[in-house]
Amino acid sequence: MTDAADTPQSAPLQGRPARKTGPGPRDRAKSPRRRAREFALQGLYEWQINPRDPGAVDAHIREQDDFAKCDRVLYDGLLHGCIEQRSQLDATLLKFLDRPVEELSPVEHAVLWIGAYELTHCLDVPYKVAINEAVELAKSFGGTDGHKYVNGVLDHLAPNLRPDEVKAARPGSR
């Protein structure tokens, strides 16, 4: 007999183990903000696979090991903000996608929501950091080349959402 929590629809999304190539960034302890993004990604994935009340998804994610180590304010903003604003985020992303949003993998879709949400609402996070964090999520949880797709979409989206910041950061831009 299996418990409902053991079914693929409600099991949290687990990242692939990091490749061991010697000491590096993946070997360091995760920051509370990185953990918040990972937990938000897991919640968004779960919500897409098994649409239900976001509060139930949130409660399930909060039961996960190490949740207490994450930045809960960022997590709340990402999980609930992405769910509440999914239509607006999809509309923002659409012009930079090469396929309909319905054809994105749930992981890529959730990572793109997180990246677009941070670019739109988390102005304290530099745009390059928002993109890099989304790419790292896609590397850890997504398909083989999903991180390249996420990087390309968000890199094209950033100048539309943060034109002054992008212009100032890119050499040769005036």
Secondary structure as UniProt FT lines:
FT   HELIX           4..6
FT   TURN            8..10
FT   HELIX           25..27
FT   HELIX           32..49
FT   HELIX           54..62
FT   TURN            65..66
FT   HELIX           67..69
FT   HELIX           72..84
FT   HELIX           86..94
FT   TURN            95..96
FT   HELIX           101..103
FT   HELIX           106..121
FT   TURN            123..124
FT   HELIX           127..141
FT   TURN            144..145
FT   HELIX           146..161
FT   HELIX           163..169
FT   TURN            171..172
//
